[in-house]
Amino acid sequence: MSKKALSIENILNLSTSYLQKRHIENPRLTSEILLSHVLNQQRIYLYLNYKKLLSKDSIKKFWKLIKRRAKGEPVAYIVGKKEFWSLEFEVNPSVLIPRPETELLVERGIECVKDIKRPRILDIGTGSGAIAIALAKELHDAVIWATDISKEAIEVAKRNAEKHKVLNKIKFLKGDLWEPLEKQNVKFHLIVTNPPYVSSEDYYNLPSEVKDWEPKIALWGGKKGLSLIKRIITGVAQFLFSGGFLLIEISPPQAECVKQLITQTGSFKALKTIKDYSGNLRVIEACKI
């Protein structure tokens, strides 16, 4: 790990080898992302300036980040951002890192309310605000509420909403699931949620990159991963208009059980199980009677 003058090519080769030996996934891509971040440039800049010598200060900063990644810290937390729905979101260890499969909630949500004028939408457990903000960007007349139990998560979500110029379109509320809505006398055309759904059995088998760094409160779903999902399903009907939709992201093995829980409420029809782009059952969609 030399700190003498090195070219972009040299340092990428060194860091890639360093991460590879420590069994870090995608070592080359990781090195490019972190170097781009240090240089405040797009990745294409690296290839257009492959032989360019780097300053000692840049090299020092870069190796600090590489060492953090080598210890398992997610790249998104190191650089403080993650792309979702082609938008850049601030992330830190108080919020879950948005996943590509969660974009399915946004996609289906838009479809559910596309013919409704000024649709009212609720995002439960908003985290970084990714779902609510993506919907606000796509549905210009939507009225959106977003809740989270974590004060720190709400603060991140608000900053992201301000960054994307939709803060005035989203009402953020702190509280546990339905609790912040109980005295609001409000109903919605669409309720979306990506709740904690990792089972207590599976939690300790998660990759250390997830288990040791991302907030447990956003992952841990209790027995069979259904603790929060059951509470959402039990309370959801009173907050939906007739004909309104519920969209829940799930773990693929939970699909049949979640459908059964929704059916047992007697409040829903037209249940659908929707696969993500990897072919895994990922979203349950239900329409209120």
VMD Tcl script that draws the C-alpha trace (Angstrom):
set ca {
  {0.00 0.00 0.00}
  {2.44 2.58 -1.20}
  {1.75 6.25 -0.59}
  {4.25 7.49 -3.18}
  {2.98 9.10 -6.37}
  {0.85 6.56 -8.19}
  {-1.24 6.71 -11.34}
  {-4.96 5.94 -11.37}
  {-4.12 2.67 -13.10}
  {-1.53 1.70 -10.45}
  {-3.74 2.43 -7.48}
  {-6.77 0.65 -8.92}
  {-4.68 -2.46 -9.52}
  {-3.23 -2.34 -6.00}
  {-6.56 -1.76 -4.27}
  {-8.34 -4.41 -6.34}
  {-5.73 -6.98 -5.29}
  {-5.95 -5.83 -1.66}
  {-9.75 -6.25 -1.54}
  {-9.63 -9.52 -3.45}
  {-7.30 -11.06 -0.86}
  {-9.81 -10.07 1.82}
  {-12.69 -11.73 -0.07}
  {-14.58 -8.51 -0.77}
  {-17.13 -8.86 -3.57}
  {-16.58 -6.87 -6.78}
  {-13.14 -5.57 -5.75}
  {-12.46 -3.70 -8.99}
  {-15.85 -1.99 -9.12}
  {-15.56 -1.11 -5.42}
  {-12.12 0.43 -6.01}
  {-13.42 2.49 -8.92}
  {-16.42 3.77 -6.96}
  {-14.30 4.76 -3.97}
  {-11.62 6.45 -6.07}
  {-14.27 8.32 -8.05}
  {-15.74 9.49 -4.74}
  {-12.36 10.73 -3.47}
  {-11.69 12.57 -6.73}
  {-15.30 13.82 -6.95}
  {-15.50 12.55 -10.53}
  {-17.58 10.10 -12.57}
  {-16.10 6.62 -13.07}
  {-15.51 7.35 -16.76}
  {-12.96 9.97 -15.64}
  {-10.74 7.19 -14.33}
  {-10.48 5.55 -17.74}
  {-9.96 8.80 -19.57}
  {-7.11 9.66 -17.18}
  {-5.65 6.21 -16.56}
  {-1.99 7.39 -16.46}
  {-2.65 10.53 -14.42}
  {-0.64 10.72 -11.20}
  {-2.59 11.20 -8.00}
  {-1.71 13.57 -5.18}
  {-0.45 12.09 -1.92}
  {-3.53 13.52 -0.19}
  {-5.89 11.73 -2.60}
  {-3.99 8.46 -2.16}
  {-4.16 8.76 1.64}
  {-7.92 9.45 1.58}
  {-8.50 6.60 -0.85}
  {-6.66 4.01 1.25}
  {-8.65 5.03 4.32}
  {-11.83 4.20 2.43}
  {-10.41 0.95 1.05}
  {-9.52 -0.17 4.57}
  {-13.06 0.58 5.76}
  {-14.45 -1.54 2.92}
  {-11.98 -4.32 3.72}
  {-13.51 -4.48 7.23}
  {-16.93 -5.09 5.68}
  {-18.48 -1.63 5.80}
  {-20.92 -1.28 2.87}
  {-19.81 0.99 0.03}
  {-23.05 2.99 0.30}
  {-22.27 3.97 3.89}
  {-18.66 4.82 3.05}
  {-19.65 7.22 0.27}
  {-22.87 8.24 2.04}
  {-25.19 7.67 -0.90}
  {-27.04 5.07 -2.94}
  {-28.95 5.22 -6.22}
  {-32.60 4.13 -6.28}
  {-35.11 4.74 -9.08}
  {-32.33 6.68 -10.87}
  {-32.23 9.13 -7.96}
  {-29.36 9.60 -5.52}
  {-30.21 9.15 -1.84}
  {-28.22 10.00 1.25}
  {-27.75 6.90 3.41}
  {-26.04 6.27 6.74}
  {-26.15 3.45 9.32}
  {-29.49 4.70 10.71}
  {-31.29 3.65 7.49}
  {-31.41 0.52 5.38}
  {-29.56 0.73 2.08}
  {-32.22 0.77 -0.70}
  {-32.26 -2.41 -2.82}
  {-33.03 -2.63 -6.55}
  {-35.87 -5.13 -5.93}
  {-37.71 -2.52 -3.85}
  {-38.19 -0.46 -7.02}
  {-40.97 -2.95 -7.76}
  {-43.05 -1.28 -5.02}
  {-42.68 2.05 -6.80}
  {-43.48 0.54 -10.19}
  {-46.62 -1.23 -8.93}
  {-47.63 1.76 -6.81}
  {-47.66 4.04 -9.85}
  {-49.78 1.49 -11.72}
  {-52.29 1.21 -8.83}
  {-53.09 4.94 -8.64}
  {-52.40 6.16 -12.18}
  {-56.10 6.89 -12.85}
  {-56.79 8.60 -9.51}
  {-56.72 12.38 -9.24}
  {-54.64 13.57 -6.27}
  {-54.05 10.08 -4.89}
  {-53.33 9.79 -1.18}
  {-50.39 7.48 -0.48}
  {-48.81 6.16 2.72}
  {-45.30 4.70 2.99}
  {-44.86 2.75 6.25}
  {-41.30 2.46 7.52}
  {-39.91 4.98 5.08}
  {-36.24 4.72 6.12}
  {-34.23 6.90 3.72}
  {-37.50 7.99 2.10}
  {-36.62 6.24 -1.17}
  {-40.10 4.83 -1.94}
  {-42.06 7.93 -0.92}
  {-39.71 10.28 -2.76}
  {-39.67 8.18 -5.95}
  {-43.48 8.15 -5.92}
  {-43.59 11.90 -5.30}
  {-41.29 12.49 -8.29}
  {-43.44 10.31 -10.58}
  {-46.93 11.28 -9.35}
  {-46.92 15.07 -9.41}
  {-50.35 15.56 -7.82}
  {-50.03 12.86 -5.16}
  {-50.40 13.61 -1.45}
  {-47.91 11.40 0.37}
  {-47.43 10.52 4.03}
  {-44.42 8.60 5.32}
  {-43.81 7.12 8.76}
  {-40.89 5.61 10.61}
  {-40.20 4.63 14.22}
  {-36.67 6.06 13.99}
  {-36.13 9.80 14.53}
  {-32.76 9.52 12.77}
  {-34.35 7.83 9.74}
  {-36.99 10.56 9.48}
  {-34.23 13.19 9.49}
  {-32.42 11.41 6.64}
  {-35.67 11.04 4.68}
  {-36.47 14.74 5.07}
  {-33.02 15.72 3.79}
  {-33.50 13.43 0.80}
  {-36.95 14.90 0.12}
  {-35.51 18.40 0.27}
  {-32.67 17.41 -2.07}
  {-35.17 16.11 -4.63}
  {-37.50 19.10 -4.16}
  {-40.52 17.13 -2.89}
  {-40.40 17.99 0.82}
  {-43.61 20.02 0.45}
  {-45.38 16.96 -1.02}
  {-44.59 14.50 1.79}
  {-45.81 14.58 5.40}
  {-43.30 12.76 7.60}
  {-44.49 11.29 10.91}
  {-42.44 9.55 13.60}
  {-44.02 6.53 15.26}
  {-44.50 2.78 15.36}
  {-46.53 1.50 12.38}
  {-50.13 2.74 12.75}
  {-49.59 4.68 15.99}
  {-48.87 8.09 14.41}
  {-52.05 7.79 12.28}
  {-54.54 6.71 14.91}
  {-55.80 10.23 15.70}
  {-55.46 11.58 12.17}
  {-58.80 10.42 10.70}
  {-57.20 9.83 7.32}
  {-57.52 7.23 4.55}
  {-55.37 6.39 1.56}
  {-55.73 5.10 -1.99}
  {-52.41 3.25 -1.67}
  {-50.37 1.97 1.24}
  {-46.86 0.68 0.47}
  {-44.40 -0.86 2.86}
  {-41.03 -2.57 2.86}
  {-41.16 -3.79 6.47}
  {-38.51 -5.68 8.42}
  {-39.08 -9.25 7.21}
  {-35.89 -11.18 7.98}
  {-36.79 -14.03 10.32}
  {-35.06 -14.41 13.67}
  {-33.89 -17.78 12.34}
  {-32.27 -16.20 9.25}
  {-30.99 -12.98 10.79}
  {-27.80 -14.46 12.19}
  {-27.02 -16.08 8.85}
  {-27.11 -12.77 6.99}
  {-23.84 -11.65 5.39}
  {-21.78 -9.73 7.94}
  {-21.90 -6.72 5.62}
  {-25.65 -6.55 6.29}
  {-25.91 -7.92 9.84}
  {-23.02 -5.96 11.32}
  {-23.67 -2.62 9.62}
  {-27.31 -2.07 8.65}
  {-29.90 -1.19 11.33}
  {-31.34 -4.30 12.98}
  {-34.65 -2.50 13.53}
  {-35.08 -2.27 9.73}
  {-34.31 -5.96 9.14}
  {-35.46 -8.07 12.11}
  {-38.97 -9.44 11.51}
  {-39.22 -11.84 14.44}
  {-40.52 -15.38 14.15}
  {-40.68 -16.40 10.48}
  {-40.09 -12.71 9.70}
  {-43.82 -12.01 10.09}
  {-44.10 -10.00 13.33}
  {-44.33 -6.57 11.70}
  {-46.17 -7.86 8.63}
  {-48.94 -9.31 10.84}
  {-49.37 -5.98 12.64}
  {-49.52 -4.10 9.34}
  {-52.13 -6.45 7.90}
  {-54.24 -6.38 11.09}
  {-54.53 -2.59 11.05}
  {-54.43 -1.67 7.38}
  {-58.11 -1.90 6.37}
  {-59.23 1.08 8.47}
  {-56.74 3.32 6.66}
  {-57.64 2.36 3.08}
  {-60.45 3.65 0.90}
  {-62.66 0.99 -0.71}
  {-60.80 -0.01 -3.89}
  {-57.52 1.11 -2.36}
  {-54.37 -0.98 -2.65}
  {-51.90 -2.50 -0.22}
  {-48.40 -3.36 -1.47}
  {-46.04 -5.28 0.83}
  {-42.49 -6.34 0.04}
  {-41.76 -9.81 1.40}
  {-39.18 -12.56 1.46}
  {-40.10 -15.14 -1.24}
  {-40.83 -18.03 1.21}
  {-43.40 -15.84 3.03}
  {-45.70 -15.37 0.03}
  {-48.38 -17.97 0.77}
  {-48.48 -17.18 4.47}
  {-48.85 -13.43 3.85}
  {-51.61 -14.01 1.30}
  {-53.41 -16.16 3.85}
  {-53.10 -13.48 6.54}
  {-54.58 -10.88 4.17}
  {-57.42 -13.20 3.12}
  {-58.30 -13.91 6.77}
  {-59.07 -10.23 7.39}
  {-62.05 -10.50 5.00}
  {-61.30 -6.96 3.81}
  {-59.44 -7.65 0.57}
  {-59.91 -9.08 -2.90}
  {-57.78 -9.58 -5.99}
  {-54.60 -10.75 -4.28}
  {-51.55 -10.86 -6.53}
  {-48.05 -12.18 -5.99}
  {-45.52 -10.25 -8.05}
  {-42.03 -11.45 -8.96}
  {-38.97 -9.24 -9.03}
  {-36.59 -9.18 -12.00}
  {-34.63 -12.09 -10.55}
  {-37.78 -14.21 -10.69}
  {-38.35 -14.23 -6.91}
  {-41.77 -13.64 -5.35}
  {-41.26 -10.17 -3.89}
  {-44.47 -8.14 -3.56}
  {-47.99 -8.98 -2.40}
  {-50.67 -6.70 -3.89}
  {-54.19 -6.61 -2.47}
  {-57.25 -4.47 -3.22}
  {-59.63 -3.47 -0.43}
  {-63.25 -4.54 -0.91}
}
mol new
graphics top color blue
foreach p $ca { graphics top sphere $p radius 0.5 }
foreach p [lrange $ca 0 end-1] q [lrange $ca 1 end] { graphics top cylinder $p $q radius 0.2 }
display resetview
